[in-house]
Amino acid sequence: MKELDYQGIGARMKYYRNQKKITQAQLAEISNIEPSNISHIERGATKVSLPTLFRIANALEVSLDDLVYDSLEKSQHISNKELNQILSDCNDKELKAIVEMVKTTKLILRRTFP
């Protein structure tokens, strides 16, 4: 069983906060959490409780899965969602190039880590 990856949670929280273009202080206000706690959580310097994580996810308008992704054993659906989000604004030429990169990367990974 995997342990919670608090640094991963913090990194994802920061990523989604930056995507929304809000500061730590704004996230703290929206989620009713002390601003210093937001900083500690993003750095992975503290453990975060489920109620706190729930408030943060709601404030960022993401699922709990999105935040704890690195700690989940079954996370393919989150990877697929993230890939779809990344690819959503690509044109045909970009998509074709990315598909080729993914195929090559997959081949290398399978050879390196059979």
BAKE-304706 format. One record per residue (C-alpha): residue in three letters; x, y, z. Coordinates in nm, 4 decimals, padded with zeros to 6 digits. Layout:
+--------+----------+----------+----------+
! residu !        x !        y !        z !
+--------+----------+----------+----------+
!    ALA !        X !        Y !        Z !
...
+--------+----------+----------+----------+
END
This chain:
+--------+----------+----------+----------+
! residu !        x !        y !        z !
+--------+----------+----------+----------+
!    MET !  00.0000 !  00.0000 !  00.0000 !
!    LYS !  00.1310 !  00.3420 ! -00.0972 !
!    GLU !  00.1830 !  00.6162 !  00.1566 !
!    LEU !  00.0536 !  00.9655 !  00.0974 !
!    ASP !  00.3041 !  01.1709 ! -00.0986 !
!    TYR !  00.2703 !  01.5071 !  00.0750 !
!    GLN !  00.5252 !  01.6739 ! -00.1515 !
!    GLY !  00.3331 !  01.5476 ! -00.4542 !
!    ILE !  00.0086 !  01.6786 ! -00.3070 !
!    GLY !  00.1704 !  02.0163 ! -00.2465 !
!    ALA !  00.3156 !  02.0308 ! -00.5980 !
!    ARG ! -00.0206 !  01.9477 ! -00.7560 !
!    MET ! -00.1964 !  02.1986 ! -00.5344 !
!    LYS !  00.0496 !  02.4680 ! -00.6457 !
!    TYR !  00.0075 !  02.3633 ! -01.0091 !
!    TYR ! -00.3716 !  02.3962 ! -00.9967 !
!    ARG ! -00.3466 !  02.7222 ! -00.8005 !
!    ASN ! -00.1173 !  02.8646 ! -01.0672 !
!    GLN ! -00.3548 !  02.7407 ! -01.3387 !
!    LYS ! -00.6314 !  02.9454 ! -01.1749 !
!    LYS ! -00.3889 !  03.2398 ! -01.1476 !
!    ILE ! -00.4515 !  03.2926 ! -00.7775 !
!    THR ! -00.2051 !  03.3599 ! -00.4977 !
!    GLN ! -00.1562 !  03.1533 ! -00.1856 !
!    ALA ! -00.3341 !  03.4282 !  00.0083 !
!    GLN ! -00.6321 !  03.4138 ! -00.2278 !
!    LEU ! -00.6495 !  03.0348 ! -00.2015 !
!    ALA ! -00.6312 !  03.0649 !  00.1771 !
!    GLU ! -00.9198 !  03.3097 !  00.1772 !
!    ILE ! -01.1354 !  03.1025 ! -00.0602 !
!    SER ! -01.0737 !  02.7797 !  00.1311 !
!    ASN ! -01.0821 !  02.9383 !  00.4780 !
!    ILE ! -00.7341 !  02.8123 !  00.5646 !
!    GLU ! -00.4496 !  03.0099 !  00.7209 !
!    PRO ! -00.2163 !  03.1475 !  00.4507 !
!    SER !  00.0884 !  02.9995 !  00.6261 !
!    ASN ! -00.0751 !  02.6555 !  00.6070 !
!    ILE ! -00.1139 !  02.6888 !  00.2286 !
!    SER !  00.2592 !  02.7577 !  00.2011 !
!    HIS !  00.3474 !  02.4627 !  00.4277 !
!    ILE !  00.1211 !  02.2270 !  00.2326 !
!    GLU !  00.2590 !  02.3358 ! -00.1052 !
!    ARG !  00.6144 !  02.2744 !  00.0153 !
!    GLY !  00.5187 !  01.9330 !  00.1536 !
!    ALA !  00.6397 !  02.0523 !  00.4938 !
!    THR !  00.3247 !  01.9418 !  00.6750 !
!    LYS !  00.0686 !  01.6678 !  00.6605 !
!    VAL ! -00.2702 !  01.7803 !  00.5384 !
!    SER ! -00.5960 !  01.6533 !  00.6842 !
!    LEU ! -00.8798 !  01.5245 !  00.4694 !
!    PRO ! -01.1142 !  01.8146 !  00.5602 !
!    THR ! -00.8415 !  02.0648 !  00.4668 !
!    LEU ! -00.7671 !  01.8827 !  00.1438 !
!    PHE ! -01.1388 !  01.8785 !  00.0670 !
!    ARG ! -01.1664 !  02.2571 !  00.1149 !
!    ILE ! -00.8611 !  02.3143 ! -00.1047 !
!    ALA ! -00.9938 !  02.0871 ! -00.3817 !
!    ASN ! -01.3267 !  02.2708 ! -00.3774 !
!    ALA ! -01.1545 !  02.6096 ! -00.3825 !
!    LEU ! -00.9393 !  02.5027 ! -00.6787 !
!    GLU ! -01.2388 !  02.3353 ! -00.8480 !
!    VAL ! -01.0553 !  02.0041 ! -00.8852 !
!    SER ! -01.1232 !  01.6558 ! -00.7520 !
!    LEU ! -00.9464 !  01.5053 ! -00.4547 !
!    ASP ! -00.8021 !  01.2527 ! -00.7027 !
!    ASP ! -00.6371 !  01.5394 ! -00.8887 !
!    LEU ! -00.4535 !  01.6416 ! -00.5718 !
!    VAL ! -00.3545 !  01.2978 ! -00.4385 !
!    TYR ! -00.2792 !  01.1524 ! -00.7826 !
!    ASP !  00.0839 !  01.0639 ! -00.6952 !
!    SER ! -00.0308 !  00.8590 ! -00.3970 !
!    LEU ! -00.2934 !  00.6508 ! -00.5776 !
!    GLU ! -00.2211 !  00.3007 ! -00.6986 !
!    LYS ! -00.4950 !  00.3171 ! -00.9609 !
!    SER ! -00.4596 !  00.6514 ! -01.1290 !
!    GLN ! -00.4852 !  00.5871 ! -01.5018 !
!    HIS ! -00.8109 !  00.7817 ! -01.5282 !
!    ILE ! -00.6386 !  01.0872 ! -01.3819 !
!    SER ! -00.3474 !  01.0542 ! -01.6239 !
!    ASN ! -00.5910 !  01.0328 ! -01.9126 !
!    LYS ! -00.7780 !  01.3385 ! -01.7886 !
!    GLU ! -00.4537 !  01.5332 ! -01.7516 !
!    LEU ! -00.3344 !  01.4329 ! -02.0987 !
!    ASN ! -00.6672 !  01.5367 ! -02.2502 !
!    GLN ! -00.6414 !  01.8707 ! -02.0747 !
!    ILE ! -00.2850 !  01.9261 ! -02.2024 !
!    LEU ! -00.3781 !  01.8306 ! -02.5579 !
!    SER ! -00.7060 !  02.0209 ! -02.5734 !
!    ASP ! -00.5622 !  02.3329 ! -02.7351 !
!    CYS ! -00.3193 !  02.1628 ! -02.9773 !
!    ASN ! -00.3563 !  02.1906 ! -03.3531 !
!    ASP ! -00.3292 !  01.8870 ! -03.5846 !
!    LYS !  00.0417 !  01.9356 ! -03.6484 !
!    GLU !  00.1184 !  01.9565 ! -03.2760 !
!    LEU ! -00.0958 !  01.6511 ! -03.2008 !
!    LYS !  00.0840 !  01.4410 ! -03.4634 !
!    ALA !  00.4235 !  01.5443 ! -03.3255 !
!    ILE !  00.3146 !  01.4664 ! -02.9687 !
!    VAL !  00.1793 !  01.1245 ! -03.0715 !
!    GLU !  00.5147 !  01.0380 ! -03.2285 !
!    MET !  00.6995 !  01.1526 ! -02.9144 !
!    VAL !  00.4705 !  00.9452 ! -02.6950 !
!    LYS !  00.5211 !  00.6346 ! -02.9110 !
!    THR !  00.8987 !  00.6762 ! -02.8952 !
!    THR !  00.8977 !  00.7449 ! -02.5217 !
!    LYS !  00.6790 !  00.4414 ! -02.4565 !
!    LEU !  00.9146 !  00.2207 ! -02.6588 !
!    ILE !  01.2177 !  00.3491 ! -02.4659 !
!    LEU !  01.0429 !  00.3011 ! -02.1301 !
!    ARG !  00.9451 ! -00.0558 ! -02.2132 !
!    ARG !  01.3011 ! -00.1384 ! -02.3175 !
!    THR !  01.4487 !  00.0277 ! -02.0092 !
!    PHE !  01.1968 ! -00.1012 ! -01.7559 !
!    PRO !  01.0636 ! -00.4333 ! -01.8906 !
+--------+----------+----------+----------+
END
